[in-house]
């Protein structure tokens, strides 16, 4: 998780992608003409992804599936 957080903030490609997503999400929220406080939710999808990516590693599922087949 630390390496993902580090690369998300240090590699220019990742910074541009994250900022692009944040701008699109902010534009979507503003287009709904709701209260501006909802803009505080803009970074949550990226934070949620960084916190939960360790639970969705496909190699773990493949290894578990293979071990179950061999049993």
Buried (B, 14 or more C-beta within 10 A) or exposed (E): EEEBEEEBEEEEEBEEEBEEBBEEBBEEBEEEEEEEEBBEEBBEEBEEBBEEEEEEEEEEEEEEEEEEEEE
